[in-house]
Amino acid sequence: MKTIIEPFRIKSVEPIRMSTPAERAAWLAEAGWNLFRLPSERVVIDLLTDSGTGAMSSEQWAGVLRGDESYAGAPSFFRFARAVEDLTGFTNVLPTHQGRACERILCELLLRGRTTPSGRRPVVPNNAHFDTTRANVEHGGAEALDLLTDAGRTPGLVAPFKGDMDLARLEALLAARADDVPFVMITITCNTNGGQPVSLANLRAVRALCDRFGKPLILDACRFAENAWFVKQREPGQAGRAVRAIVREQFDLADGATISAKKDGLVNTGGILLLRDPELFRRASDLLILTEGYVTYGGLAGRDLEAMAVGLGEVTDDDYLRYRVRSVEFLGERLLAAGVEIVRPPGGHAVYIDAAKLCPHLPAERFPGQAVACALYEVGGVRSCEIGTVMRGEPAPMELVRLAIPRRTYTQSHVEYVVEVVTEVAARAATLPGYEIVEAPPALRHFSARFRPLNAT
Ligand SMILES: *Cc1c(COP(=O)(O)O)cnc(C)c1O
């Protein structure tokens, strides 16, 4: 059969509250035209993020009931640690409440108080830092340097591995300033440029450069399974391998990893910090106890650890990954067919609409991404996320609107509805009003700013 179906049945349902465009227009005004300020009951289809918004399986919920809430040494922790070891080969495993807690600990260990022989700030290269990773690196006093290839920085270009690191630039950096680089990071899949995958060939080459210059390699491995699926589909010689073997090779190439389990851990909250070096692991454990919790729970409940242990097994299932990646691709294809420009090819977890192309009448300071995001909400109750000048805080290189797909949550008819809404918004794009900010905090303004459409009083 060529129809790819959702490989699950639905056992428990959550109602979607339907609403009318008139109701939504009023709610939007009440929220200061900022979608983060909307109560989620007022949203029809919520594509704000894929982080922690997925559905858990019946086996995960069974794990929740099994969770042992002992303070120290709970069997839930050992089941979790064994699942992580089976998947990644790492034996030094720390649970955290989410990905950024891993980043905070890693940066405190490897960056804080570090001086360089050149007297310049240390620099951490990455294919592209996710925003919390960048913030943690900078908070540690270092420069966060993005080294995507030219292809990776060209939204309309179709290429198989647009998450790859630019090897020539990494080599040049290491050759010129090896002593200033405490470690190298690489993000799989690369969230910042659209959920684009990294090839195994690229990972191996980055590893070889790290070996040559004696640098640890840390994976930001939030979407390790989606990345492995793309490798299996797209990389020469990989089609016959099991996803778990590819996942294992990804981790085998690294000295450590930070993971937000809210993505490919298939849970609503949780994180995992992995470190090969025993001394570093010991120091990370001390920091974990200081701010997160004891080493066998790390700020989570025993039931969360059980759900993660099960989720880490389910996420590498071929049927799940085929459906997951195909459903995102399907949304992308349908939008392209409707004449809507997107970042190509669609990534593993989201489709990014090019709002600058859709609204050429709106300059950056009139927030074209915000205009499209507000229209998607008003027309169809679809909540998306502006990734452009509003989020960046200054004119951004691209004005994007991200439609992030929660895992195992929406069906094909929901996706078809979203296509209809985007198509309708695209048809009236030329008439969408620009926006101005009426009130904003000094930092991270996109979460709480209030806006006003420029044709309104
Ligand atoms: C989500 C994410 C993080 C941070 O994880 P949180 O669980 O949100 O703290 C780090 N890196 C990437 C690539 C992510 O997508």
PDBQT file of the ligand as one rigid body, heavy atoms in Angstrom, charges set to zero:
ROOT
HETATM    1  C1  LIG A 501      14.591  22.350  22.554  1.00  0.00    +0.000 C 
HETATM    2  C2  LIG A 501      16.026  22.410  22.251  1.00  0.00    +0.000 A 
HETATM    3  C3  LIG A 501      16.976  22.674  23.249  1.00  0.00    +0.000 A 
HETATM    4  C4  LIG A 501      16.604  23.043  24.674  1.00  0.00    +0.000 C 
HETATM    5  O1  LIG A 501      15.825  22.093  25.296  1.00  0.00    +0.000 OA
HETATM    6  P1  LIG A 501      14.689  22.477  26.371  1.00  0.00    +0.000 P 
HETATM    7  O2  LIG A 501      14.153  21.145  26.769  1.00  0.00    +0.000 OA
HETATM    8  O3  LIG A 501      13.684  23.344  25.680  1.00  0.00    +0.000 OA
HETATM    9  O4  LIG A 501      15.357  23.177  27.495  1.00  0.00    +0.000 OA
HETATM   10  C5  LIG A 501      18.320  22.654  22.884  1.00  0.00    +0.000 A 
HETATM   11  N1  LIG A 501      18.701  22.414  21.612  1.00  0.00    +0.000 NA
HETATM   12  C6  LIG A 501      17.819  22.171  20.625  1.00  0.00    +0.000 A 
HETATM   13  C7  LIG A 501      18.300  21.893  19.254  1.00  0.00    +0.000 C 
HETATM   14  C8  LIG A 501      16.451  22.165  20.911  1.00  0.00    +0.000 A 
HETATM   15  O5  LIG A 501      15.574  21.935  19.921  1.00  0.00    +0.000 OA
ENDROOT
TORSDOF 0
